[in-house]
Amino acid sequence: MTTMTIHQKLEAVIKEMIEKEVRYKEALREFEKIYLEMALKKYKGNKTLVAKALGIHRNTLNSRAKSLKILKK
């Protein structure tokens, strides 16, 4: 059994999104929202740890979370 790489998994999701005619901006927004939500869940809402793990500034994380309407857990 072969394991799919992250690239292959993303290709499969993107193919489905294109088939369903999901708009580019909507796709990016949805990816970013899920990406940040999952990171926040992993680090139990600790934004300092999330920002460090993702390689972004904490203020950037807060700004993106606010604009994506990610609720505090």
C-alpha positions in Angstrom: 0.0 0.0 0.0 1.4 3.4 -1.0 0.8 6.5 1.0 -0.2 9.6 -0.8 2.0 12.6 -0.5 0.6 16.0 0.7 0.9 17.2 -2.9 -1.1 14.2 -4.2 -3.8 14.7 -1.6 -4.1 18.4 -2.5 -4.2 17.6 -6.2 -7.2 15.3 -5.5 -9.0 18.0 -3.5 -8.2 20.7 -6.0 -9.4 18.5 -8.9 -12.8 18.1 -7.2 -13.0 21.8 -6.4 -12.3 22.7 -10.1 -14.9 20.1 -11.2 -17.4 21.8 -8.9 -16.3 25.2 -10.2 -15.3 26.6 -6.8 -14.0 30.1 -7.3 -10.3 30.7 -6.8 -10.7 33.2 -3.9 -13.2 31.0 -2.2 -10.9 28.0 -2.5 -8.0 30.0 -1.0 -10.2 31.4 1.8 -11.5 27.9 2.7 -8.0 26.4 2.7 -6.6 29.1 4.9 -9.6 28.9 7.3 -9.3 25.2 7.7 -5.5 25.3 8.0 -5.6 27.9 10.8 -8.5 26.2 12.6 -6.7 22.8 12.6 -3.5 24.5 13.8 -5.4 26.3 16.6 -7.0 23.0 17.6 -3.6 21.2 17.7 -2.1 23.8 19.9 -5.3 24.2 22.0 -5.8 27.8 20.9 -2.3 29.0 21.9 -1.8 31.6 19.2 1.9 32.1 20.1 2.6 28.4 19.5 0.5 28.4 16.3 2.2 31.4 14.9 5.6 29.9 15.6 4.7 26.5 14.1 3.4 28.2 10.9 6.2 30.6 10.6 4.0 33.8 10.8 3.8 36.7 13.2 1.2 36.4 16.0 -0.3 39.7 14.8 -0.7 38.2 11.3 -2.4 35.2 12.8 -4.8 37.3 14.8 -5.6 39.5 11.8 -6.2 36.5 9.5 -8.3 34.7 12.1 -10.4 37.8 12.5 -10.9 38.3 8.8 -11.8 34.6 8.3 -14.2 34.8 11.3 -12.5 32.1 13.2 -14.1 31.9 16.6 -12.1 31.5 19.8 -12.4 28.0 21.0 
